[in-house]
Amino acid sequence: MSNLKSAFYAGVGLVLKSKDKVESAARKFVKDNKVEAVEGKKFIDKTVKHVEAAKRDLSKKFNGAVKNAVDKMGLITRKEVKVLKEEIHHFKKQLSKPNSPSKKSKVKKEKR
């Protein structure tokens, strides 16, 4: 699992780094080509939006890959662990309760 985390963080790092580089390159392009301020801002904003969309897409793909890997390995999820803990707690609570009077009287009658 730590290898998956490392791969994820490396991917996110590359996307974030590329966002900065893309924004920087877009600014340089605007400056070098003497694009008007309004058009330059539109170009930079559009470019940054594309990078952010790529980041979201990468995150979705990574989450899907992790889910598939977890399913294939047969690992239990936190949600499943939580449900099991709640069930265990419920059963422990039931076992620790003293028997109700109606059950005790039935038991006594059956013993006779």
DSSP file (Angstrom, degrees, kcal/mol; ACC not computed):
  #  RESIDUE AA STRUCTURE BP1 BP2  ACC     N-H-->O    O-->H-N    N-H-->O    O-->H-N    TCO  KAPPA ALPHA  PHI   PSI    X-CA   Y-CA   Z-CA
    1    1 A M     >        0   0    0      0, 0.0     4,-2.1     0, 0.0     5,-0.2   0.000 360.0 360.0 360.0 -35.0    0.0    0.0    0.0
    2    2 A S  H  >  +     0   0    0      1,-0.2     4,-2.5     2,-0.2     5,-0.2   0.842 360.0  55.8 -65.7 -30.4    2.9    2.4    0.7
    3    3 A N  H  > S+     0   0    0      2,-0.2     4,-2.4     1,-0.2    -1,-0.2   0.889 106.9  49.9 -65.8 -38.1    4.1    1.9   -2.9
    4    4 A L  H  > S+     0   0    0      2,-0.2     4,-2.5     1,-0.2    -2,-0.2   0.913 110.6  49.5 -65.4 -41.5    0.6    3.0   -4.1
    5    5 A K  H  X S+     0   0    0     -4,-2.1     4,-2.9     2,-0.2     5,-0.2   0.925 110.8  50.1 -62.6 -43.8    0.8    6.1   -1.9
    6    6 A S  H  X S+     0   0    0     -4,-2.5     4,-2.4     1,-0.2    -2,-0.2   0.922 111.3  48.3 -60.4 -44.1    4.2    6.9   -3.2
    7    7 A A  H  X S+     0   0    0     -4,-2.4     4,-2.4     2,-0.2    -1,-0.2   0.910 112.2  49.8 -63.3 -41.4    3.1    6.6   -6.8
    8    8 A F  H  X S+     0   0    0     -4,-2.5     4,-2.8     2,-0.2     5,-0.2   0.953 112.4  45.8 -61.8 -50.0    0.0    8.7   -6.1
    9    9 A Y  H  X S+     0   0    0     -4,-2.9     4,-2.5     1,-0.2    -1,-0.2   0.858 111.6  52.6 -64.9 -34.0    2.0   11.5   -4.4
   10   10 A A  H  X S+     0   0    0     -4,-2.4     4,-2.3    -5,-0.2    -1,-0.2   0.925 111.1  47.4 -64.8 -43.2    4.6   11.4   -7.2
   11   11 A G  H  X S+     0   0    0     -4,-2.4     4,-2.3     2,-0.2    -2,-0.2   0.921 113.0  47.3 -63.2 -44.8    1.8   11.8   -9.8
   12   12 A V  H  X S+     0   0    0     -4,-2.8     4,-3.0     1,-0.2     5,-0.2   0.910 110.8  53.1 -63.1 -41.5    0.2   14.6   -7.9
   13   13 A G  H  X S+     0   0    0     -4,-2.5     4,-2.8    -5,-0.2     5,-0.2   0.910 109.2  48.6 -59.3 -42.9    3.6   16.3   -7.5
   14   14 A L  H  X S+     0   0    0     -4,-2.3     4,-2.9     2,-0.2    -1,-0.2   0.910 112.3  48.4 -64.9 -41.5    4.2   16.1  -11.2
   15   15 A V  H  X S+     0   0    0     -4,-2.3     4,-2.1     2,-0.2    -2,-0.2   0.939 114.4  45.4 -64.4 -45.6    0.7   17.5  -12.0
   16   16 A L  H  X S+     0   0    0     -4,-3.0     4,-1.9     2,-0.2    -2,-0.2   0.914 115.0  47.8 -64.4 -41.6    1.2   20.4   -9.6
   17   17 A K  H  X S+     0   0    0     -4,-2.8     4,-2.4    -5,-0.2    -1,-0.2   0.917 111.6  50.2 -64.3 -41.9    4.7   21.0  -10.8
   18   18 A S  H  X S+     0   0    0     -4,-2.9     4,-3.4    -5,-0.2     5,-0.2   0.851 105.0  58.2 -66.6 -31.9    3.5   21.0  -14.4
   19   19 A K  H  X S+     0   0    0     -4,-2.1     4,-2.8     2,-0.2    -1,-0.2   0.947 109.0  44.7 -60.7 -47.2    0.7   23.4  -13.5
   20   20 A D  H  X S+     0   0    0     -4,-1.9     4,-2.5     1,-0.2    -2,-0.2   0.918 116.0  47.0 -62.0 -42.8    3.3   25.9  -12.3
   21   21 A K  H  X S+     0   0    0     -4,-2.4     4,-3.0     2,-0.2    -2,-0.2   0.906 112.6  49.1 -67.0 -40.4    5.4   25.3  -15.4
   22   22 A V  H  X S+     0   0    0     -4,-3.4     4,-2.9     2,-0.2    -2,-0.2   0.932 112.5  47.9 -63.9 -44.8    2.5   25.5  -17.7
   23   23 A E  H  X S+     0   0    0     -4,-2.8     4,-2.5    -5,-0.2    -2,-0.2   0.919 113.7  47.7 -62.0 -42.6    1.4   28.8  -16.1
   24   24 A S  H  X S+     0   0    0     -4,-2.5     4,-2.5    -5,-0.2    -2,-0.2   0.922 113.1  47.9 -63.4 -44.2    4.9   30.1  -16.4
   25   25 A A  H  X S+     0   0    0     -4,-3.0     4,-2.7     2,-0.2    -2,-0.2   0.891 111.1  51.5 -64.8 -38.7    5.2   29.0  -20.0
   26   26 A A  H  X S+     0   0    0     -4,-2.9     4,-2.5     2,-0.2    -2,-0.2   0.918 110.2  48.7 -64.2 -42.5    1.9   30.6  -20.8
   27   27 A R  H  X S+     0   0    0     -4,-2.5     4,-2.6     2,-0.2    -2,-0.2   0.919 112.3  48.6 -62.0 -42.5    3.0   33.9  -19.2
   28   28 A K  H  X S+     0   0    0     -4,-2.5     4,-3.4     2,-0.2     5,-0.3   0.913 110.7  51.1 -63.5 -42.7    6.2   33.8  -21.2
   29   29 A F  H  X S+     0   0    0     -4,-2.7     4,-2.1     2,-0.2    -2,-0.2   0.923 111.4  47.6 -59.2 -45.5    4.3   33.0  -24.4
   30   30 A V  H  <>S+     0   0    0     -4,-2.5     5,-2.3     2,-0.2     4,-0.3   0.924 115.9  44.5 -62.3 -44.9    2.0   36.0  -23.8
   31   31 A K  H ><5S+     0   0    0     -4,-2.6     3,-1.0     1,-0.2    -2,-0.2   0.937 114.6  47.6 -66.1 -47.1    4.9   38.3  -23.0
   32   32 A D  H 3<5S+     0   0    0     -4,-3.4    -1,-0.2     1,-0.3    -2,-0.2   0.835 116.3  43.5 -65.4 -33.3    7.1   37.1  -25.9
   33   33 A N  T 3<5S-     0   0    0     -4,-2.1    -1,-0.3    -5,-0.3    -2,-0.2   0.351 106.1-127.4 -95.6   6.4    4.2   37.4  -28.4
   34   34 A K  T < 5 -     0   0    0     -3,-1.0     2,-0.2    -4,-0.3    -3,-0.2   0.893  40.6-179.6  49.9  47.9    3.1   40.7  -27.0
   35   35 A V      < -     0   0    0     -5,-2.3    -1,-0.2    -6,-0.2    -2,-0.0  -0.531  35.7 -96.6 -76.7 144.5   -0.4   39.5  -26.6
   36   36 A E     >  -     0   0    0     -2,-0.2     4,-3.0     1,-0.1     5,-0.2  -0.224  34.9-111.7 -59.7 153.4   -2.9   42.1  -25.2
   37   37 A A  H  > S+     0   0    0      1,-0.2     4,-2.6     2,-0.2     5,-0.2   0.890 115.2  48.2 -56.8 -45.7   -3.4   41.8  -21.4
   38   38 A V  H  > S+     0   0    0      2,-0.2     4,-2.2     1,-0.2    -1,-0.2   0.941 115.6  43.6 -63.8 -47.7   -7.0   40.7  -21.7
   39   39 A E  H  > S+     0   0    0      1,-0.2     4,-2.4     2,-0.2    -2,-0.2   0.885 113.2  53.1 -65.3 -38.4   -6.3   38.0  -24.3
   40   40 A G  H  X S+     0   0    0     -4,-3.0     4,-2.6     2,-0.2    -2,-0.2   0.912 108.7  48.8 -62.5 -43.5   -3.2   37.0  -22.3
   41   41 A K  H  X S+     0   0    0     -4,-2.6     4,-2.9    -5,-0.2     5,-0.2   0.914 110.9  50.5 -64.0 -42.3   -5.2   36.5  -19.2
   42   42 A K  H  X S+     0   0    0     -4,-2.2     4,-2.6     2,-0.2     5,-0.2   0.925 111.4  48.8 -59.8 -44.7   -7.8   34.5  -21.0
   43   43 A F  H  X S+     0   0    0     -4,-2.4     4,-2.3     2,-0.2    -2,-0.2   0.930 113.5  45.9 -62.0 -46.7   -5.1   32.2  -22.5
   44   44 A I  H  X S+     0   0    0     -4,-2.6     4,-2.6     2,-0.2     5,-0.2   0.929 113.7  48.8 -63.2 -46.4   -3.4   31.7  -19.1
   45   45 A D  H  X S+     0   0    0     -4,-2.9     4,-2.3     1,-0.2    -2,-0.2   0.913 112.3  48.6 -60.5 -43.3   -6.7   31.0  -17.3
   46   46 A K  H  X S+     0   0    0     -4,-2.6     4,-1.9    -5,-0.2    -1,-0.2   0.906 111.9  49.1 -64.1 -41.8   -7.7   28.5  -20.0
   47   47 A T  H  X S+     0   0    0     -4,-2.3     4,-1.9    -5,-0.2    -2,-0.2   0.923 111.3  48.9 -64.2 -44.8   -4.4   26.8  -19.8
   48   48 A V  H  X S+     0   0    0     -4,-2.6     4,-2.5     1,-0.2    -2,-0.2   0.889 108.6  54.4 -63.1 -39.6   -4.5   26.5  -16.0
   49   49 A K  H  X S+     0   0    0     -4,-2.3     4,-2.3     1,-0.2    -1,-0.2   0.899 106.8  51.4 -61.2 -40.3   -8.1   25.1  -16.2
   50   50 A H  H  X S+     0   0    0     -4,-1.9     4,-2.1     2,-0.2    -1,-0.2   0.902 110.4  48.4 -63.4 -40.9   -6.9   22.4  -18.6
   51   51 A V  H  X S+     0   0    0     -4,-1.9     4,-2.0     2,-0.2    -2,-0.2   0.913 111.5  49.5 -66.1 -42.2   -4.1   21.5  -16.1
   52   52 A E  H  X S+     0   0    0     -4,-2.5     4,-2.3     2,-0.2    -2,-0.2   0.879 110.1  51.2 -65.6 -37.0   -6.5   21.4  -13.2
   53   53 A A  H  X S+     0   0    0     -4,-2.3     4,-2.4     2,-0.2    -1,-0.2   0.898 109.1  50.9 -65.2 -39.7   -8.9   19.2  -15.2
   54   54 A A  H  X S+     0   0    0     -4,-2.1     4,-2.5     2,-0.2    -2,-0.2   0.884 108.7  52.4 -63.8 -37.6   -6.0   16.8  -16.0
   55   55 A K  H  X S+     0   0    0     -4,-2.0     4,-2.3     2,-0.2    -2,-0.2   0.927 110.1  47.2 -64.0 -45.5   -5.2   16.7  -12.3
   56   56 A R  H  X S+     0   0    0     -4,-2.3     4,-2.4     2,-0.2    -2,-0.2   0.911 112.6  50.2 -61.9 -42.5   -8.8   15.8  -11.4
   57   57 A D  H  X S+     0   0    0     -4,-2.4     4,-2.5     1,-0.2    -2,-0.2   0.911 110.0  49.9 -62.7 -43.3   -8.8   13.1  -14.1
   58   58 A L  H  X S+     0   0    0     -4,-2.5     4,-2.6     1,-0.2    -1,-0.2   0.910 110.2  50.8 -61.3 -42.8   -5.6   11.7  -12.8
   59   59 A S  H  X S+     0   0    0     -4,-2.3     4,-2.7     2,-0.2    -2,-0.2   0.918 110.6  48.5 -62.5 -44.3   -7.0   11.6   -9.3
   60   60 A K  H  X S+     0   0    0     -4,-2.4     4,-2.3     2,-0.2    -2,-0.2   0.924 113.2  47.5 -61.7 -45.0  -10.1    9.7  -10.4
   61   61 A K  H  X S+     0   0    0     -4,-2.5     4,-2.3     2,-0.2    -2,-0.2   0.908 112.7  48.9 -64.1 -41.5   -8.1    7.2  -12.4
   62   62 A F  H  X S+     0   0    0     -4,-2.6     4,-2.6     2,-0.2     5,-0.2   0.933 110.4  50.2 -64.8 -45.6   -5.7    6.7   -9.5
   63   63 A N  H  X S+     0   0    0     -4,-2.7     4,-2.5     1,-0.2    -1,-0.2   0.899 111.4  49.6 -59.9 -40.5   -8.6    6.2   -7.0
   64   64 A G  H  X S+     0   0    0     -4,-2.3     4,-2.4     2,-0.2    -1,-0.2   0.905 110.7  49.5 -63.7 -41.7  -10.2    3.6   -9.4
   65   65 A A  H  X S+     0   0    0     -4,-2.3     4,-2.3     2,-0.2    -2,-0.2   0.900 111.6  48.7 -64.9 -40.6   -6.9    1.8   -9.8
   66   66 A V  H  X S+     0   0    0     -4,-2.6     4,-2.8     2,-0.2     5,-0.2   0.926 110.9  50.5 -64.9 -44.1   -6.4    1.6   -6.0
   67   67 A K  H  X S+     0   0    0     -4,-2.5     4,-2.6     1,-0.2    -2,-0.2   0.922 111.3  48.4 -60.5 -44.3  -10.0    0.4   -5.5
   68   68 A N  H  X S+     0   0    0     -4,-2.4     4,-2.6     2,-0.2    -1,-0.2   0.909 112.0  49.2 -61.7 -42.2   -9.4   -2.3   -8.1
   69   69 A A  H  X S+     0   0    0     -4,-2.3     4,-2.1     2,-0.2    -2,-0.2   0.914 111.8  48.5 -63.9 -43.1   -6.2   -3.3   -6.5
   70   70 A V  H  X>S+     0   0    0     -4,-2.8     5,-1.9     2,-0.2     4,-0.9   0.915 112.7  48.7 -63.2 -43.5   -7.8   -3.5   -3.0
   71   71 A D  H ><5S+     0   0    0     -4,-2.6     3,-0.6    -5,-0.2    -2,-0.2   0.920 111.8  48.5 -62.4 -44.6  -10.7   -5.6   -4.4
   72   72 A K  H 3<5S+     0   0    0     -4,-2.6    -1,-0.2     1,-0.2    -2,-0.2   0.857 111.9  49.3 -65.6 -35.0   -8.3   -8.0   -6.2
   73   73 A M  H 3<5S-     0   0    0     -4,-2.1    -1,-0.2    -5,-0.2    -2,-0.2   0.631 108.4-126.2 -79.4 -12.7   -6.2   -8.4   -3.0
   74   74 A G  T <<5 +     0   0    0     -4,-0.9    -3,-0.2    -3,-0.6     2,-0.1   0.769  50.3 163.3  74.3  24.6   -9.3   -9.0   -1.0
   75   75 A L      < -     0   0    0     -5,-1.9     2,-0.3    -6,-0.2    -1,-0.2  -0.436  37.6-119.7 -76.5 152.0   -8.4   -6.3    1.5
   76   76 A I        -     0   0    0     -2,-0.1     2,-0.1     1,-0.0    -1,-0.1  -0.710  25.1-131.0 -92.6 142.4  -11.1   -5.0    3.9
   77   77 A T     >  -     0   0    0     -2,-0.3     4,-2.3     1,-0.1     5,-0.2  -0.438  21.9-110.7 -88.7 165.0  -12.0   -1.3    3.7
   78   78 A R  H  > S+     0   0    0      1,-0.2     4,-2.7     2,-0.2     5,-0.2   0.883 119.9  55.1 -59.6 -38.8  -12.3    1.1    6.7
   79   79 A K  H  > S+     0   0    0      1,-0.2     4,-2.2     2,-0.2    -1,-0.2   0.922 108.5  47.3 -62.4 -43.7  -16.0    1.2    6.2
   80   80 A E  H  > S+     0   0    0      2,-0.2     4,-2.4     1,-0.2    -1,-0.2   0.891 111.2  51.4 -65.0 -39.4  -16.2   -2.6    6.4
   81   81 A V  H  X S+     0   0    0     -4,-2.3     4,-2.6     2,-0.2    -2,-0.2   0.915 109.1  51.4 -62.0 -42.8  -14.0   -2.6    9.5
   82   82 A K  H  X S+     0   0    0     -4,-2.7     4,-2.3     1,-0.2    -2,-0.2   0.923 109.8  48.8 -60.5 -45.1  -16.3    0.0   11.1
   83   83 A V  H  X S+     0   0    0     -4,-2.2     4,-2.2     1,-0.2    -1,-0.2   0.922 111.9  49.1 -61.8 -44.6  -19.4   -2.1   10.4
   84   84 A L  H  X S+     0   0    0     -4,-2.4     4,-2.6     1,-0.2    -2,-0.2   0.903 110.0  51.1 -62.9 -41.4  -17.8   -5.2   11.9
   85   85 A K  H  X S+     0   0    0     -4,-2.6     4,-2.6     1,-0.2    -1,-0.2   0.908 109.8  50.3 -61.7 -41.7  -16.7   -3.3   15.0
   86   86 A E  H  X S+     0   0    0     -4,-2.3     4,-2.3     2,-0.2    -1,-0.2   0.902 111.0  48.8 -64.1 -40.5  -20.3   -2.0   15.4
   87   87 A E  H  X S+     0   0    0     -4,-2.2     4,-2.6     2,-0.2    -2,-0.2   0.920 111.6  48.9 -65.4 -43.3  -21.6   -5.6   15.1
   88   88 A I  H  X S+     0   0    0     -4,-2.6     4,-2.8     2,-0.2     5,-0.2   0.927 111.4  49.8 -61.3 -44.9  -19.1   -6.9   17.6
   89   89 A H  H  X S+     0   0    0     -4,-2.6     4,-2.3     1,-0.2    -1,-0.2   0.917 110.6  50.5 -59.5 -43.6  -20.0   -4.1   20.0
   90   90 A H  H  X S+     0   0    0     -4,-2.3     4,-2.0     1,-0.2    -2,-0.2   0.923 112.6  45.7 -61.0 -46.2  -23.7   -4.9   19.6
   91   91 A F  H  X S+     0   0    0     -4,-2.6     4,-2.4     2,-0.2    -2,-0.2   0.884 111.6  51.6 -67.7 -38.3  -23.2   -8.7   20.2
   92   92 A K  H  X S+     0   0    0     -4,-2.8     4,-1.9     2,-0.2    -1,-0.2   0.911 109.5  51.1 -61.9 -41.2  -21.0   -8.0   23.3
   93   93 A K  H  X S+     0   0    0     -4,-2.3     4,-0.8    -5,-0.2    -2,-0.2   0.906 110.6  48.3 -62.7 -42.3  -23.7   -5.7   24.6
   94   94 A Q  H >< S+     0   0    0     -4,-2.0     3,-0.6     1,-0.2    -1,-0.2   0.897 111.6  49.9 -65.5 -40.2  -26.3   -8.4   24.1
   95   95 A L  H 3< S+     0   0    0     -4,-2.4    -1,-0.2     1,-0.2    -2,-0.2   0.823 108.9  52.0 -68.9 -30.8  -24.1  -11.1   25.8
   96   96 A S  H 3< S+     0   0    0     -4,-1.9    -1,-0.2    -5,-0.2    -2,-0.2   0.613  87.1 100.9 -83.9 -10.8  -23.5   -8.9   28.8
   97   97 A K  S << S-     0   0    0     -4,-0.8     2,-0.1    -3,-0.6     3,-0.1  -0.516  79.6-116.4 -72.7 138.6  -27.1   -8.1   29.5
   98   98 A P        -     0   0    0      0, 0.0    -1,-0.1     0, 0.0    -2,-0.1  -0.445  41.2 -92.5 -70.0 151.0  -28.7  -10.2   32.3
   99   99 A N        -     0   0    0     -2,-0.1     5,-0.0     1,-0.1     0, 0.0  -0.343  43.7-112.0 -63.5 143.6  -31.5  -12.5   31.2
  100  100 A S    >>  -     0   0    0      1,-0.1     4,-1.8    -3,-0.1     3,-0.7  -0.387  27.7-108.4 -73.5 156.7  -34.9  -11.0   31.4
  101  101 A P  H 3> S+     0   0    0      0, 0.0     4,-2.3     0, 0.0     5,-0.2   0.840 117.7  57.0 -56.0 -37.0  -37.4  -12.5   34.0
  102  102 A S  H 3> S+     0   0    0      1,-0.2     4,-1.5     2,-0.2     5,-0.1   0.878 107.7  47.6 -65.5 -35.9  -39.5  -14.1   31.4
  103  103 A K  H <> S+     0   0    0     -3,-0.7     4,-2.1     2,-0.2    -1,-0.2   0.888 110.5  52.1 -71.0 -38.5  -36.5  -16.1   30.0
  104  104 A K  H  X S+     0   0    0     -4,-1.8     4,-2.4     1,-0.2    -2,-0.2   0.907 108.6  50.1 -63.9 -42.2  -35.5  -17.1   33.5
  105  105 A S  H  X S+     0   0    0     -4,-2.3     4,-2.2     1,-0.2    -1,-0.2   0.878 109.7  51.1 -66.9 -35.6  -38.9  -18.5   34.3
  106  106 A K  H  X S+     0   0    0     -4,-1.5     4,-2.1     2,-0.2    -1,-0.2   0.905 109.9  49.9 -64.9 -41.3  -38.9  -20.5   31.1
  107  107 A V  H  X S+     0   0    0     -4,-2.1     4,-1.6     1,-0.2    -2,-0.2   0.918 110.8  49.5 -63.3 -43.9  -35.6  -22.0   31.9
  108  108 A K  H  X S+     0   0    0     -4,-2.4     4,-1.1     1,-0.2    -2,-0.2   0.894 110.7  50.1 -63.4 -41.3  -36.7  -23.0   35.4
  109  109 A K  H  < S+     0   0    0     -4,-2.2     3,-0.3     1,-0.2    -1,-0.2   0.881 109.0  51.8 -65.5 -38.4  -39.9  -24.6   34.0
  110  110 A E  H  < S+     0   0    0     -4,-2.1    -1,-0.2     1,-0.2    -2,-0.2   0.828 105.2  56.3 -68.5 -31.2  -37.9  -26.6   31.5
  111  111 A K  H  <        0   0    0     -4,-1.6    -1,-0.2     1,-0.2    -2,-0.2   0.791 360.0 360.0 -70.3 -29.3  -35.5  -27.9   34.2
  112  112 A R     <        0   0    0     -4,-1.1    -1,-0.2    -3,-0.3    -2,-0.2   0.476 360.0 360.0 -69.7 360.0  -38.4  -29.4   36.3
